[in-house]
Amino acid sequence: MLVSIMLISIMRFIDRREEMKRLEAVAGRRGGFAVLYGRRRLGKSRLLLEWVRKRDGLYSVADQSSPEVQRRYFADLVAQRLPGFADVEYPDWRTLLTRLANDARIAGWRGPIIFDEFPYLAAAAPELPSVLQRWVDVDAKEAGLCVALAGSSQRMMQGLVLSRDAPLYGRSHELLEILPLDSCYLKDAFSGFGPRELVESYTAWGGVPRYWELAADTGGSARDEIDRLVLDPLGPLHTEPDRLLAEELPPAIELRPILDAIGMGAHRVSEIAGRIGQKATSLSRPLDRLVGLGLVRREVSFGESPKKSRRAVYKIDDPFVRLWFRVVAPNRGALAAASRAARLRLLDKAWSGLLGAGWEELCRNRVSKLNPATPLAKLGPWGPASRWWRGGAPEWDVVSESLEGGRVLLGEARWASAPWTRRQLERGAERLSKRDEPELPAKFDKSQKVRVLFIPEVEGGRTHRFGDVVVVTCSQLLRKAGSA
């Protein structure tokens, strides 16, 4: 078990205020117990380290060592707070944890104590979850110890903590799923970037703090950082998706062909099955696992039931992974010996399409989180947005219903590499105002339709409305809810 409380990130700690608030509430309880889970690279460990520093607790992170080695490392860590704890060998986890609770009670030390990457501990010692169940219920509670478990392996965390038949199910005072950072925090990580540069950064790195940290290190453009970190065979993210799959417990490498198929444009189950040579009926569980890993999303047209819709499509959900499977996966051989200029030419072939997809996604994600002072928010507030499509009818990029009902947002997201001129706005608004409405369920027939044109930037300042079309820029989208 590797242990450390000295890890310091290059990038300052961003957001996670709500998560920290909930962890602090757990620390305020006698015998508080928290569980954190979520895909890798999202900052679970960084959040826990910040919490440990605030509370003078102990942070441990497991690896794949033997149980005996794990316990030795853990005992050495505990000895930093409870002198003499590592002077003996512990034959099993029950003995170690019993003494930990007793010594902590005598010393009046309440933690928190963190078990990060808990699935590695459980894989090496299958009895540990049941041992922890009793310890959390009795010994740790009596000692007033605050305890937290965290893990990135979605399947293992499900079996250990999240499923109804899991040993630790229902015992946590806080169960926190750590999600990607909201795109409104891009401005904090990439200070000095303009609206279009922020969209480029989102298209490249999504909301993954670790990727933001690496990309913000030198302050280059998104295009330059993609080459340095991803396209260059020596770059730290050149084989990142393969690592993400290999680091799962159990490893998920067998899911790679499905990601390749989706990355190449196969989005329906039948299309994916055809690309990889398997029966469509065999893909339900693998696709569900990819969705659980946060790498793929199942998408249905706005207004349709997610459970009943037969027209669902599967898309790569993470912008970075989408970029990787569009640019790196099909060009691994070429990239191995390519010059920087040649690598960038390969990127440029896909970059425009990726930017368009990234801008659409950013618009959908932010509609329900708009600053209340923005003009579009005053017509809402809006619920979660999604696409609408049906047969050969024109697709709508952003569709949402106001939370109180009565209004439906019909939006088009148009990416452009330069600020829109007034003439472009006139034409874009006119086209949008004349588009046929989508065929929504009957319950929306009497709803007021609000047509919205999403564009990155307007030349010479902001324009909130053009005729009956509301114009929304990137700056308005990324304006934090609490900012003036």
C-alpha positions as CSV (number, residue, x, y, z in Angstrom):
1,M,0.0,0.0,0.0
2,L,1.5,3.3,-1.0
3,V,0.8,6.1,1.4
4,S,1.2,9.8,1.0
5,I,-0.2,13.1,2.2
6,M,2.4,15.2,0.4
7,L,1.1,15.0,-3.2
8,I,0.8,18.6,-4.5
9,S,-0.7,19.3,-7.8
10,I,0.6,21.9,-10.2
11,M,-2.9,23.2,-10.7
12,R,-4.7,24.8,-7.8
13,F,-7.7,22.9,-6.3
14,I,-10.8,23.8,-8.4
15,D,-14.4,23.6,-7.3
16,R,-15.7,20.5,-5.5
17,R,-17.2,22.8,-2.9
18,E,-20.3,20.8,-2.5
19,E,-18.4,17.5,-2.2
20,M,-16.1,19.1,0.4
21,K,-19.1,20.4,2.3
22,R,-20.5,16.9,2.5
23,L,-17.2,15.4,3.6
24,E,-16.9,18.0,6.3
25,A,-20.4,17.1,7.6
26,V,-19.3,13.4,7.8
27,A,-16.2,14.5,9.8
28,G,-18.5,16.3,12.2
29,R,-20.4,13.1,13.0
30,R,-19.2,10.6,15.6
31,G,-18.2,7.5,13.6
32,G,-18.9,9.1,10.2
33,F,-18.5,7.0,7.1
34,A,-18.2,8.2,3.5
35,V,-17.9,6.4,0.2
36,L,-16.6,8.0,-3.0
37,Y,-16.6,6.5,-6.4
38,G,-16.3,7.5,-10.1
39,R,-14.1,7.0,-13.1
40,R,-10.4,7.6,-13.1
41,R,-8.7,10.9,-13.5
42,L,-11.6,13.0,-12.0
43,G,-9.8,14.1,-8.9
44,K,-11.1,11.8,-6.2
45,S,-7.7,11.4,-4.6
46,R,-7.1,15.2,-4.8
47,L,-10.4,15.9,-3.1
48,L,-9.5,13.4,-0.3
49,L,-6.0,14.8,0.1
50,E,-7.4,18.3,0.5
51,W,-9.9,17.0,3.1
52,V,-7.1,15.2,5.0
53,R,-5.0,18.3,5.1
54,K,-7.8,20.3,6.5
55,R,-8.5,17.7,9.2
56,D,-5.0,16.4,9.9
57,G,-6.1,13.0,9.0
58,L,-4.4,10.1,7.2
59,Y,-4.6,9.1,3.6
60,S,-3.7,5.7,2.3
61,V,-3.9,4.4,-1.3
62,A,-3.8,0.7,-2.1
63,D,-1.8,-1.0,-4.8
64,Q,-1.7,-4.7,-5.9
65,S,0.7,-5.9,-3.1
66,S,0.0,-8.9,-0.9
67,P,-2.3,-8.4,2.1
68,E,0.8,-8.8,4.4
69,V,2.6,-6.0,2.7
70,Q,-0.6,-3.9,2.5
71,R,-1.0,-4.2,6.3
72,R,2.6,-3.3,6.9
73,Y,2.5,-0.1,4.9
74,F,-0.8,0.8,6.5
75,A,0.5,0.2,10.0
76,D,3.5,2.5,9.2
77,L,1.1,5.2,8.1
78,V,-1.0,4.9,11.3
79,A,2.1,5.2,13.4
80,Q,2.5,8.8,12.3
81,R,-0.5,9.6,14.4
82,L,-0.5,6.7,16.9
83,P,3.1,6.1,17.9
84,G,4.0,2.4,18.4
85,F,1.3,1.1,16.1
86,A,3.8,-0.3,13.7
87,D,5.9,-2.1,16.3
88,V,4.0,-5.4,15.9
89,E,3.0,-7.5,12.9
90,Y,-0.7,-7.9,12.3
91,P,-1.8,-11.4,11.2
92,D,-5.1,-10.1,9.6
93,W,-7.1,-7.0,9.0
94,R,-9.5,-7.7,11.9
95,T,-6.7,-7.5,14.4
96,L,-5.2,-4.4,12.9
97,L,-8.5,-2.5,12.7
98,T,-9.5,-3.5,16.2
99,R,-6.3,-2.1,17.6
100,L,-6.6,1.0,15.4
101,A,-10.0,1.8,16.9
102,N,-8.9,1.2,20.4
103,D,-5.7,3.3,20.1
104,A,-7.6,6.1,18.4
105,R,-10.2,6.2,21.2
106,I,-7.5,6.4,23.9
107,A,-5.6,9.1,22.0
108,G,-8.8,11.1,21.2
109,W,-7.9,11.0,17.5
110,R,-10.9,10.9,15.2
111,G,-9.3,10.9,11.7
112,P,-10.4,11.0,9.0
113,I,-8.7,8.0,7.7
114,I,-8.9,7.3,4.0
115,F,-8.7,4.0,2.2
116,D,-8.3,5.1,-1.4
117,E,-8.4,2.5,-4.3
118,F,-10.2,0.2,-1.9
119,P,-11.0,-2.4,-4.6
120,Y,-7.3,-3.3,-4.7
121,L,-7.4,-4.0,-0.9
122,A,-10.6,-6.1,-1.4
123,A,-9.1,-8.0,-4.3
124,A,-6.1,-9.1,-2.2
125,A,-8.1,-9.8,0.9
126,P,-11.7,-10.9,0.0
127,E,-12.7,-11.0,3.6
128,L,-12.0,-7.4,4.2
129,P,-15.4,-5.9,3.2
130,S,-17.2,-8.1,5.8
131,V,-14.5,-7.2,8.4
132,L,-15.0,-3.5,7.6
133,Q,-18.7,-3.9,7.9
134,R,-18.6,-4.9,11.5
135,W,-15.7,-2.5,12.3
136,V,-17.6,0.5,10.9
137,D,-20.8,-0.5,12.7
138,V,-19.2,-1.1,16.1
139,D,-15.5,-0.4,16.8
140,A,-15.0,2.7,14.6
141,K,-18.3,4.1,15.7
142,E,-17.5,3.7,19.4
143,A,-14.1,5.3,18.9
144,G,-15.7,8.2,17.0
145,L,-13.4,7.5,14.0
146,C,-14.3,9.1,10.7
147,V,-13.6,6.7,7.8
148,A,-13.8,7.1,4.0
149,L,-13.5,4.5,1.2
150,A,-12.8,5.5,-2.4
151,G,-12.4,3.5,-5.6
152,S,-12.3,4.0,-9.4
153,S,-13.2,0.5,-10.4
154,Q,-16.9,0.8,-11.1
155,R,-17.7,-2.9,-11.1
156,M,-15.8,-3.6,-7.9
157,M,-17.3,-0.6,-6.1
158,Q,-20.7,-1.8,-7.2
159,G,-20.1,-5.2,-5.7
160,L,-18.5,-4.0,-2.5
161,V,-20.6,-1.0,-1.6
162,L,-23.3,0.0,-4.0
163,S,-25.3,-3.2,-4.6
164,R,-28.0,-4.1,-2.2
165,D,-26.3,-7.4,-1.4
166,A,-22.9,-5.7,-0.9
167,P,-21.3,-6.0,2.6
168,L,-21.1,-2.3,3.1
169,Y,-24.4,-1.3,1.4
170,G,-26.4,1.3,3.2
171,R,-23.8,2.1,5.9
172,S,-22.3,5.3,4.4
173,H,-23.5,8.7,5.7
174,E,-22.4,10.1,2.3
175,L,-22.3,8.3,-1.0
176,L,-20.6,10.6,-3.5
177,E,-20.2,9.9,-7.2
178,I,-17.4,12.2,-8.4
179,L,-18.3,13.5,-11.9
180,P,-16.2,15.5,-14.4
181,L,-15.8,19.2,-13.5
182,D,-18.4,21.6,-15.0
183,S,-17.1,23.4,-18.1
184,C,-17.7,26.8,-16.4
185,Y,-14.5,26.1,-14.5
186,L,-12.4,26.0,-17.6
187,K,-11.7,29.7,-17.1
188,D,-10.1,28.9,-13.8
189,A,-7.8,26.3,-15.3
190,F,-7.0,28.1,-18.5
191,S,-6.7,31.7,-17.4
192,G,-6.3,34.2,-20.2
193,F,-8.1,32.0,-22.8
194,G,-10.9,33.6,-24.9
195,P,-14.3,32.0,-25.5
196,R,-13.3,30.0,-28.6
197,E,-10.0,28.8,-26.9
198,L,-12.1,27.6,-24.0
199,V,-14.3,25.6,-26.4
200,E,-11.2,24.1,-27.9
201,S,-9.9,23.1,-24.5
202,Y,-13.2,21.5,-23.7
203,T,-13.2,19.6,-27.0
204,A,-9.7,18.3,-26.2
205,W,-10.0,17.6,-22.4
206,G,-13.6,17.5,-21.4
207,G,-14.1,18.0,-17.7
208,V,-11.2,15.8,-16.5
209,P,-9.0,17.7,-14.0
210,R,-5.9,15.6,-14.6
211,Y,-6.0,16.5,-18.3
212,W,-6.6,20.1,-17.5
213,E,-3.5,20.0,-15.3
214,L,-1.3,18.5,-17.9
215,A,-2.6,20.9,-20.7
216,A,-2.3,24.0,-18.5
217,D,1.3,23.2,-17.5
218,T,2.9,25.1,-20.5
219,G,0.0,27.4,-21.4
220,G,0.0,26.5,-25.1
221,S,-3.0,26.3,-27.4
222,A,-5.2,23.3,-27.3
223,R,-3.9,22.2,-30.7
224,D,-0.3,22.4,-29.5
225,E,-1.1,20.6,-26.3
226,I,-2.9,17.8,-28.1
227,D,0.2,17.2,-30.1
228,R,2.5,17.3,-27.1
229,L,0.4,15.2,-24.8
230,V,-1.6,12.9,-27.1
231,L,-0.3,12.6,-30.7
232,D,3.4,12.4,-29.9
233,P,4.1,8.7,-29.1
234,L,6.1,9.9,-26.1
235,G,3.3,12.0,-24.8
236,P,1.8,10.9,-21.4
237,L,-1.7,10.5,-22.9
238,H,-0.8,8.7,-26.1
239,T,-2.1,5.4,-24.8
240,E,-4.5,6.8,-22.2
241,P,-7.7,4.9,-23.1
242,D,-5.9,1.6,-23.1
243,R,-4.6,2.4,-19.6
244,L,-8.1,3.4,-18.4
245,L,-9.4,0.0,-19.5
246,A,-6.5,-2.0,-18.2
247,E,-6.6,-0.3,-14.7
248,E,-10.2,-1.5,-14.1
249,L,-10.9,-4.4,-11.8
250,P,-11.4,-6.7,-13.5
251,P,-9.6,-5.3,-16.6
252,A,-11.9,-4.1,-19.3
253,I,-9.6,-4.4,-22.3
254,E,-12.1,-6.7,-24.0
255,L,-14.3,-3.6,-24.4
256,R,-11.8,-1.9,-26.7
257,P,-13.3,-3.1,-30.0
258,I,-16.7,-1.6,-29.1
259,L,-15.0,1.8,-28.5
260,D,-13.2,1.5,-31.8
261,A,-16.5,0.8,-33.6
262,I,-18.3,3.8,-31.9
263,G,-15.3,6.0,-32.6
264,M,-15.5,5.1,-36.3
265,G,-19.2,6.1,-36.5
266,A,-21.2,3.0,-35.6
267,H,-23.8,4.2,-33.0
268,R,-26.7,1.8,-33.1
269,V,-26.3,-1.6,-31.5
270,S,-26.8,-3.4,-34.9
271,E,-24.1,-1.2,-36.5
272,I,-21.7,-1.8,-33.6
273,A,-22.3,-5.5,-33.7
274,G,-21.7,-5.6,-37.5
275,R,-18.4,-3.7,-37.1
276,I,-17.0,-6.1,-34.5
277,G,-18.5,-9.3,-35.8
278,Q,-20.7,-10.2,-32.8
279,K,-24.4,-10.7,-32.3
280,A,-26.3,-7.6,-31.3
281,T,-27.9,-9.5,-28.4
282,S,-24.4,-10.1,-26.9
283,L,-23.6,-6.4,-26.5
284,S,-26.0,-5.4,-23.7
285,R,-23.7,-6.0,-20.8
286,P,-20.5,-4.7,-22.5
287,L,-22.3,-1.5,-23.4
288,D,-23.7,-1.1,-20.0
289,R,-20.3,-1.5,-18.5
290,L,-18.9,1.2,-20.8
291,V,-21.7,3.5,-19.8
292,G,-20.9,2.8,-16.1
293,L,-17.2,3.6,-16.8
294,G,-18.3,7.1,-18.0
295,L,-16.8,6.4,-21.5
296,V,-20.0,5.9,-23.4
297,R,-23.5,7.3,-23.1
298,R,-26.8,5.9,-24.3
299,E,-28.7,8.7,-26.0
300,V,-32.4,9.0,-27.0
301,S,-34.2,11.7,-28.8
302,F,-35.8,14.4,-26.6
303,G,-39.2,13.5,-25.4
304,E,-38.7,9.7,-25.7
305,S,-38.6,7.3,-22.8
306,P,-35.0,6.2,-22.1
307,K,-36.3,2.8,-21.2
308,K,-38.8,2.2,-24.0
309,S,-37.1,4.0,-26.9
310,R,-36.0,1.7,-29.7
311,R,-34.0,4.4,-31.5
312,A,-31.3,4.8,-28.9
313,V,-27.8,5.5,-30.1
314,Y,-24.4,5.1,-28.3
315,K,-21.9,7.9,-28.4
316,I,-18.4,8.2,-26.8
317,D,-19.3,10.4,-23.8
318,D,-15.8,11.8,-22.9
319,P,-14.5,14.5,-25.2
320,F,-10.9,13.4,-24.8
321,V,-11.7,9.7,-25.5
322,R,-13.7,10.8,-28.5
323,L,-10.7,12.7,-29.8
324,W,-8.4,9.8,-29.2
325,F,-10.6,7.3,-31.1
326,R,-11.1,9.8,-33.9
327,V,-7.4,10.8,-34.4
328,V,-5.0,8.4,-32.6
329,A,-6.6,5.0,-32.8
330,P,-6.9,4.8,-36.6
331,N,-3.4,6.4,-37.1
332,R,-1.2,4.7,-34.5
333,G,1.2,3.4,-37.1
334,A,1.4,6.7,-38.9
335,L,1.9,8.6,-35.7
336,A,4.8,6.4,-34.6
337,A,7.2,7.9,-37.1
338,A,5.4,11.1,-38.1
339,S,6.9,14.6,-37.7
340,R,5.1,17.2,-35.7
341,A,3.8,18.8,-38.9
342,A,2.5,15.5,-40.1
343,R,0.8,14.8,-36.7
344,L,-0.9,18.1,-36.8
345,R,-2.2,17.5,-40.4
346,L,-3.8,14.3,-39.1
347,L,-5.4,16.2,-36.3
348,D,-6.6,19.0,-38.6
349,K,-8.6,16.4,-40.7
350,A,-10.8,15.7,-37.7
351,W,-10.5,18.9,-35.6
352,S,-13.3,20.9,-37.2
353,G,-15.8,18.1,-36.7
354,L,-14.6,17.5,-33.2
355,L,-15.0,21.2,-32.4
356,G,-18.6,21.2,-33.7
357,A,-19.4,18.2,-31.6
358,G,-17.7,19.7,-28.5
359,W,-19.6,23.0,-28.9
360,E,-22.9,21.2,-29.2
361,E,-22.2,19.1,-26.1
362,L,-21.1,22.1,-24.1
363,C,-24.3,23.9,-25.0
364,R,-26.5,21.0,-23.9
365,N,-24.6,20.5,-20.7
366,R,-24.8,24.2,-19.6
367,V,-28.4,25.0,-20.5
368,S,-29.7,23.7,-17.1
369,K,-26.9,25.5,-15.2
370,L,-27.1,29.0,-16.6
371,N,-26.4,32.1,-14.5
372,P,-29.9,33.3,-13.6
373,A,-29.0,36.8,-14.8
374,T,-28.5,35.7,-18.4
375,P,-31.4,36.4,-20.8
376,L,-32.0,32.7,-21.7
377,A,-32.1,31.7,-18.0
378,K,-34.8,34.3,-17.4
379,L,-37.0,32.4,-19.8
380,G,-36.4,29.2,-17.9
381,P,-35.0,27.9,-15.7
382,W,-34.4,24.9,-18.0
383,G,-34.2,21.2,-17.4
384,P,-31.5,18.9,-18.8
385,A,-31.1,19.3,-22.6
386,S,-30.7,16.6,-25.3
387,R,-30.8,16.3,-29.1
388,W,-33.9,15.7,-31.1
389,W,-33.8,13.6,-34.3
390,R,-36.3,11.5,-36.3
391,G,-35.8,9.9,-39.7
392,G,-34.9,12.5,-42.4
393,A,-36.2,15.5,-40.4
394,P,-33.7,18.2,-39.6
395,E,-32.0,17.6,-36.3
396,W,-32.2,20.0,-33.4
397,D,-29.0,20.2,-31.4
398,V,-30.4,21.5,-28.0
399,V,-33.9,20.8,-26.8
400,S,-35.1,21.4,-23.3
401,E,-38.2,22.0,-21.3
402,S,-38.6,24.8,-18.7
403,L,-38.8,23.4,-15.2
404,E,-42.2,24.9,-14.5
405,G,-43.4,23.7,-17.9
406,G,-45.0,25.9,-20.6
407,R,-41.9,26.5,-22.6
408,V,-39.7,24.4,-24.9
409,L,-36.2,25.5,-26.0
410,L,-35.4,24.7,-29.6
411,G,-31.7,25.3,-30.1
412,E,-29.1,25.2,-32.9
413,A,-25.4,25.2,-32.0
414,R,-23.2,26.6,-34.7
415,W,-19.4,26.5,-34.3
416,A,-17.3,29.1,-36.0
417,S,-13.6,29.8,-35.8
418,A,-14.1,33.6,-35.8
419,P,-16.7,35.9,-34.1
420,W,-20.0,36.2,-36.0
421,T,-20.7,39.4,-37.8
422,R,-24.1,41.2,-37.7
423,R,-24.8,40.0,-41.2
424,Q,-24.1,36.3,-40.2
425,L,-26.4,36.8,-37.2
426,E,-29.2,38.1,-39.5
427,R,-28.9,35.1,-41.8
428,G,-28.5,32.5,-39.0
429,A,-31.5,33.9,-37.0
430,E,-33.6,34.0,-40.2
431,R,-32.9,30.4,-41.1
432,L,-33.5,29.3,-37.5
433,S,-36.8,31.2,-37.3
434,K,-38.1,29.4,-40.4
435,R,-37.1,25.8,-39.4
436,D,-39.9,23.4,-38.9
437,E,-40.6,22.5,-35.3
438,P,-39.7,19.0,-34.2
439,E,-42.4,16.4,-33.8
440,L,-42.6,16.4,-30.0
441,P,-45.0,14.4,-27.8
442,A,-48.5,15.9,-27.6
443,K,-48.0,17.2,-24.1
444,F,-45.7,19.9,-25.6
445,D,-48.3,21.1,-28.2
446,K,-49.3,24.1,-26.2
447,S,-45.9,25.0,-25.0
448,Q,-44.3,28.3,-26.1
449,K,-41.3,27.5,-28.4
450,V,-38.2,29.5,-27.7
451,R,-35.7,29.4,-30.6
452,V,-32.1,29.8,-29.6
453,L,-29.0,30.2,-31.6
454,F,-25.8,29.2,-29.8
455,I,-22.6,30.7,-31.2
456,P,-19.2,31.0,-29.7
457,E,-18.7,34.8,-30.0
458,V,-20.3,37.9,-31.6
459,E,-18.2,40.6,-33.3
460,G,-18.3,43.9,-31.4
461,G,-20.2,42.8,-28.3
462,R,-23.1,40.8,-27.1
463,T,-26.5,40.4,-28.8
464,H,-29.2,38.8,-26.7
465,R,-32.0,38.6,-29.3
466,F,-32.3,38.9,-33.0
467,G,-36.0,39.1,-34.0
468,D,-37.7,36.1,-32.3
469,V,-34.4,34.2,-31.9
470,V,-32.4,34.4,-28.7
471,V,-28.7,34.5,-29.3
472,V,-26.4,32.9,-26.7
473,T,-22.6,33.1,-26.7
474,C,-19.9,31.0,-25.0
475,S,-19.3,33.7,-22.4
476,Q,-22.9,33.6,-21.3
477,L,-22.9,29.8,-21.2
478,L,-19.8,29.6,-19.1
479,R,-20.8,32.3,-16.7
480,K,-21.0,30.7,-13.2
481,A,-24.3,30.6,-11.5
482,G,-23.0,32.6,-8.5
483,S,-21.1,35.3,-10.5
484,A,-22.4,38.8,-11.1
